[in-house]
């Protein structure tokens, strides 16, 4: 399986106990949804390798997992490696909820300016993510926050927004 067909679920952060267990950080909003997970893909030397495990304990986003048929020293070698799942295992979202990878290529329709371009990517900053929108050669950055997003139209591949006053002007006047 190719990494482009997957999403990063989290990372193996440290060993746990003496039985080959590891602590996994699950980088998801609702880690409880993954309690019954029994396998994932781990990136090792650029390749995705399947591992099979059982989650023994979940505390917030940290899961203690026992990896099947793995000696403690082998489990230790997985510390620091990212964990992936196939994209088709992501729960379907509706309404104005979306996954970042899902909206790349969507048109952005502003309440005042109309079509302001296409989402090239989403830049993840600690304070808040930003839509990177291209209108011709002009880059427009719009915060990905609830008050800005008015409607996600999956059928039309468009996101309707109400940009903060004056923000789009800053980009269009400088081009």
C-alpha positions as CSV (number, residue, x, y, z in Angstrom):
1,X,0.0,0.0,0.0
2,X,1.3,3.5,-0.9
3,X,1.5,6.2,1.7
4,X,-0.6,8.5,-0.4
5,X,-3.5,6.1,0.1
6,X,-3.2,6.4,3.9
7,X,-3.6,8.9,6.7
8,X,-1.3,9.2,9.7
9,X,-3.1,7.9,12.7
10,X,-0.4,8.7,15.1
11,X,3.1,7.6,16.3
12,X,4.6,5.0,18.5
13,X,6.1,7.1,21.3
14,X,7.8,4.8,23.8
15,X,8.0,1.3,25.1
16,X,5.8,0.2,28.0
17,X,6.5,-2.5,30.5
18,X,8.5,-5.7,29.9
19,X,6.2,-7.6,27.6
20,X,6.8,-5.8,24.4
21,X,4.1,-3.3,24.8
22,X,4.3,0.2,23.3
23,X,2.6,3.6,23.9
24,X,0.9,4.9,20.8
25,X,-0.1,8.6,20.5
26,X,-3.4,8.6,18.4
27,X,-3.6,12.0,16.7
28,X,-7.3,11.9,16.3
29,X,-10.3,13.8,17.8
30,X,-12.0,10.7,19.2
31,X,-9.5,8.1,20.1
32,X,-12.3,5.9,21.5
33,X,-13.3,5.1,17.9
34,X,-10.1,3.1,17.6
35,X,-10.4,0.9,20.6
36,X,-11.2,-2.2,18.5
37,X,-8.4,-1.5,16.1
38,X,-6.2,-4.6,15.7
39,X,-3.8,-3.7,12.9
40,X,-2.1,-0.7,11.3
41,X,0.8,0.2,9.1
42,X,4.1,1.4,10.4
43,X,6.6,3.3,8.3
44,X,9.9,1.5,8.5
45,X,12.7,2.6,6.2
46,X,10.3,4.3,3.8
47,X,8.0,1.3,3.5
48,X,4.6,0.7,5.2
49,X,4.7,-2.6,7.2
50,X,1.6,-4.1,8.8
51,X,1.6,-4.7,12.5
52,X,-1.0,-6.6,14.5
53,X,-1.8,-5.6,18.1
54,X,-4.4,-5.2,20.8
55,X,-5.1,-2.0,22.6
56,X,-4.8,-2.8,26.3
57,X,-5.5,0.7,27.8
58,X,-6.6,4.1,26.5
59,X,-5.9,7.3,28.4
60,X,-6.9,10.3,26.3
61,X,-4.9,10.1,23.1
62,X,-2.4,7.6,24.5
63,X,-3.0,3.9,23.9
64,X,-0.9,1.1,25.4
65,X,-0.8,-1.7,22.9
66,X,0.6,-5.2,22.8
67,X,2.1,-6.0,19.4
68,X,1.5,-9.7,18.4
69,X,4.5,-11.9,18.0
70,X,7.0,-9.3,18.9
71,X,9.8,-9.5,21.4
72,X,10.3,-6.4,23.7
73,X,13.6,-5.4,21.9
74,X,11.7,-5.5,18.6
75,X,9.0,-3.3,19.9
76,X,11.6,-0.9,21.1
77,X,12.9,-0.6,17.5
78,X,9.4,0.8,16.5
79,X,9.6,3.8,18.9
80,X,9.4,7.0,16.9
81,X,7.8,5.5,13.9
82,X,4.5,6.8,12.4
83,X,1.4,4.7,12.3
84,X,-0.9,4.8,9.3
85,X,-4.3,3.5,8.2
86,X,-5.9,3.4,4.7
87,X,-7.9,6.5,3.9
88,X,-11.0,4.4,3.2
89,X,-11.2,3.5,6.9
90,X,-11.8,7.2,7.8
91,X,-15.3,7.7,9.1
92,X,-17.4,9.7,6.7
93,X,-18.0,13.3,7.6
94,X,-21.0,15.4,6.8
95,X,-22.1,19.0,6.9
96,X,-19.3,21.5,7.3
97,X,-16.9,18.9,8.8
98,X,-14.1,17.8,6.4
99,X,-10.7,16.1,6.3
100,X,-7.9,18.4,5.1
101,X,-6.9,16.0,2.3
102,X,-10.6,15.8,1.2
103,X,-10.9,19.5,0.2
104,X,-7.7,20.0,-1.8
105,X,-8.8,21.1,-5.3
106,X,-12.1,22.5,-4.0
107,X,-13.1,26.0,-5.2
108,X,-13.5,28.6,-2.6
109,X,-16.5,30.9,-2.9
110,X,-16.4,34.0,-0.7
111,X,-19.7,35.7,0.2
112,X,-18.4,39.1,-1.1
113,X,-15.9,38.3,-3.8
114,X,-17.4,35.1,-5.3
115,X,-14.9,32.5,-6.6
116,X,-11.5,33.4,-5.2
117,X,-9.6,30.3,-6.4
118,X,-8.8,26.7,-5.7
119,X,-7.4,25.1,-2.5
120,X,-3.9,24.0,-3.2
121,X,-3.2,22.7,0.3
122,X,-3.9,23.3,3.9
123,X,-1.0,24.8,5.9
124,X,-1.0,23.5,9.5
125,X,0.2,26.2,11.9
126,X,0.0,25.7,15.7
127,X,-2.4,28.6,16.1
128,X,-4.8,27.5,13.3
129,X,-4.6,25.9,9.9
130,X,-4.9,28.0,6.7
131,X,-6.4,27.3,3.3
132,X,-3.7,28.0,0.7
133,X,-5.8,29.2,-2.2
134,X,-4.4,30.1,-5.6
135,X,-6.2,32.6,-7.9
136,X,-4.0,32.5,-10.9
137,X,-0.5,33.4,-9.7
138,X,-1.9,35.0,-6.5
139,X,-1.7,33.1,-3.2
140,X,-4.6,33.8,-0.7
141,X,-4.4,32.5,2.8
142,X,-7.7,32.1,4.7
143,X,-8.0,30.8,8.3
144,X,-9.7,27.4,8.6
145,X,-12.1,28.3,11.4
146,X,-15.8,27.7,12.0
147,X,-16.9,31.4,11.7
148,X,-15.3,31.6,8.2
149,X,-16.7,28.4,6.8
150,X,-20.3,28.8,5.8
151,X,-20.9,25.6,3.7
152,X,-19.0,22.6,2.4
153,X,-20.6,21.5,-0.9
154,X,-19.0,18.1,-1.7
155,X,-21.2,17.6,-4.8
156,X,-19.9,20.9,-6.4
157,X,-16.4,20.5,-4.8
158,X,-16.7,24.0,-3.3
159,X,-16.4,25.6,0.1
160,X,-18.4,28.8,0.8
161,X,-16.8,31.2,3.1
162,X,-17.2,34.6,4.7
163,X,-13.6,35.9,5.0
164,X,-12.7,38.4,7.7
165,X,-13.3,42.0,6.5
166,X,-10.4,43.2,4.4
167,X,-8.4,40.0,4.3
168,X,-9.0,39.1,0.6
169,X,-8.3,42.8,-0.3
170,X,-4.8,42.5,1.1
171,X,-4.0,39.7,-1.4
172,X,-5.8,41.0,-4.4
173,X,-4.4,44.6,-4.1
174,X,-0.8,43.3,-3.9
175,X,-1.1,41.2,-7.1
